């Protein structure tokens, strides 16, 4: 599976893990020491995240039911809370720098291929 920014045609990630259960969503990236370009964690359902106890910053996208980005959070550092995005049905956590390097922005539409 790949995550593609349909608006600009660029690939955001190709190595994707989907966390659908409460335990997997809670665990998230907490046990990871590294997060490489091309990797992503999809939290579903999700409209808010935290980065407590994480060892590295991340980029985060909040996505609505139409696969449109409702909020981008580039370079979200450890021990932070995101806002609550009521229109979001899932969050995508990406290595920091992904949003900037792919020119991804709010309003873009994603394709899950």
N, C-alpha and C positions, 0 to 999 in steps of 0.2 A: 504494500500500500504506500502511496505517496500523498503528500499534502502539497497542492499546487495553488499559487495565487492566480486565480482565473483572470483577474483584472490585468495583470502584467505578464503572465505566462511563466513566472519563475517558480522553481521547486523550493519549498521551505524545508521539507524533511522527507526522508525515504526509510528511515529506521524508526518505526513508530510502535509505541506500547499504548494500549488503551486500558485505562483504569475505570472499571464500571462498578465494582463493588465498594461498599463503604470502607472496608479495610484497605483496599488497594488505593483508593482516593486519599485516605488519611496518610498512608505511608508515602505516596507520591515519589519524590526524588530524595527523600530523607536519607536513605542508606547508600546513595551514590556518592562517589568521590569525584567523578568526572561526568561531563555531559558534552559530547562531541557534536560538531557541526553535522547536520543531516539527521540528528536524532530528535525525537519529540515524544512527549507524554501528553495524551489526551485524557482529560478528566471529565467524565460524563455520568450523570448530570453535574453541572458546576456553574455557579455564577459569582464566585468569590474564592480567593485563595489566600494562603499565608506562606511565608518563607522562614518561619521559625526553625532554628537549628540546621538550616541548610548551609553547606560549606562554600557555596558559590552563587553569584547572581544569575538570574535567568531573564529571558524575554517571555512575555505572556500575551496571548491573544484570547479575547472573549468573543465567542461566536454565537449568533442567533439561529433561529430555526431555518432561516433561508441561506445558511452558510456565509452570512455577511459578518464582517468584523465590526463589533460594536465598541470595542476598546482595545488599544494597544498599550502595553506597559513594558517599554524597553528597559533593560538593565535593572530589573527589580532586585534590590540587594537583600541580603539575609535579614531576618527578624523584622519583616514588614508585613503589613496587611494590605490587600487590595481593597478597593471599594466593592460594593455589591452592585452588579449589573443585572437588573431584573429582566432584561430582554435576552440575556445570554442563557444558552442551554448547555454549553460546554466551554471548557478552557483548554488551551493548548500551551504547554510549557515547552520552550525552545532554548537552545544555547544562546547566551547573550551575544548580541551582534547580528542575529538572524534578521530581526525586523529592519534594521538599518541597511544591511547588505543586500536585502531583497526589495528594498523600497516599499515595504508593506505598510499600509496605512488603514485607518478607520474608514469603513465604507467599502473596502475591497471585498470581493467574493472569493471564497476558497472552493477548491475541488478536491474531493477525497477519491483518489483513483487507485 
